[in-house]
């Protein structure tokens, strides 16, 4: 795999330190150094940390500052909720580099309204060469009038996402969960793309205009696109790399879809199965059965469980891979087996039921 858990831990625990660095505490009760997240960021300088106490913060269009670390106190997505209340985006990253870090929070009810860039990135927008490290963060129930309901990356912006959840986000034109364009190629490790929707292309993820994200151990499930690519869609010289990923049971559109011959995703050790619009079809058909790729039921224990653990006989677990290819561990976001064989559940959709018996 491209990157290891050791690198993940280093990215989480190693933060920039300056001689004059300080920590700014934010508390929703108003008893910290700053009463709001934006006020904490406004007070901070490069090298500082803004640490947020657990709670719900009703803020929108929070402007991230370059070189600042924005953490929740326990680095858990369930600790801090930023509720934009439909009044604007959650967080704006404009020209912030990899020394800028965001972690341990959930961003919800962000809404990107308008035309052009204004209508993109309901939860987070990354623009102007932004490359923050975003760790253990949920993008849940955000909306974009155009692209990127959860996150929108544009203008050479390539953030790193570690353990994100994109769930229940919506975008009108594409990328219900995540959209990237204009040479923006984020890295996503153990990303869960679940129940994101679009009236256009790419229910889970949308890539265009020379944007080639790297996805490792990601799961695309129950996403839908009225156009193409319920799970992932690519076009215009965008070539995503998928390693150890699952695209299964997406309810409208193909699991992975390449619009043109210059935008074919490269898959290794991927399981694409049970998608209502098709699995290994179109321009990715020849990759099935090569480099550890296959199409088998992942055998999720229970669709209600957060990170979708699988049966102990799942083909996505180490030692069970059907092709004999060395996939170097598990496939998808789940850490290990979560139930005995025979306990898997499946979504109730006639199209998906048919897919189980192809």
C-alpha positions, 0 to 999 in steps of 0.5 A: 500500500502507498502509505502505512499506518505509521505515517498516519500516526505521524501525521496525526501526532506530529504538528508544527511547533514554533518557539512562540507557539501557543494553544487557544482553547475554544469552549461553546460555553464561552469559558475558553480563550475564544467563544467561537472557532472562528475567533480562535482561528482569528487569534492564532498565528502560524504554529499555534493550535486551536483546540476545541472542547466537545460540543456543537458550534453553530458557525458557518464559513469558518476561514482556516488559517495557514499553519494553524492546527484545528483539533477537537480535544479528543480528536474524535469526529463525535466530539465537535459538531460544526452546524452551519444551519444551511447558512453557508459552508462549514470551512473555507481553506484558501491557500493553506498548506500541509502545515494546516490541519483539521481533525476530530469534528463533524461538519453538517448542514453546510450549503454552498449557494449560487453559481460558479465556485459559490455553488461548490463545497457545502461542507469544506472548500479547498482552493488556491493550492490548498493542501491541509491534512484533514483527520478523523472528520465527518462530512455529514448532510451538507449540500452544494448547488453545483459540485461537492456536497461534502467537499470541493477541491479546485485550483491545484488543491490536494488535501490529505484525508485520513479516516474521513466519512462522507455521508448523506451529502448532496450535490446537484451537478456532481460529487455528492460526497467529494468533487475535485477539478482543475488539477486537484488530486486529494489523497484519501485513506480509509474514507467511507463514502456512504449515501451521498447523492447527485442529480448529475455524475459521481454520487460518491466522488467526481473527478474532472480536468486533470484531477487524479486522486489517490484512494486507499482502503476506501469504501463506496456504498449506497451512493446514487447518481442520476447520471453515471458513476454511483460510486465514482466518476472521472472525466477529462484526463483525470485518472484516479488510483484505487488501492484496496477499495470497495464499491458495492451496493451503490443504488443508482449508477455504476460502481466506478465509471470512466467517461472517456479513454483518458480518464480510466481509474487504475484499480488494484485489489478492489472489489466492485460488486452489486451496483445497480448500474453495473460493476466491472463494465465499460472502460474498467472491464478489463481490470477485473481479475487482474492485480487482485481485482474481483467482484464478490459480495463483501459480506458486510455484517450489518449496514447500520454499523458505522464502519461496515465490518464484514464476516470473517469469511469475507473475500475482502479480508487478508487470506481470503482474497480470491485471486491469489494476488498479495493485497497486503491486508484488508480491503475497504475501511473496516479494520477486521472481521466483525461477525461470523459467517452467515450473518451478512445483511443486504440492502432491500432493492430489486436492482441490488437483489438481482445483482447478487445472483448475476 
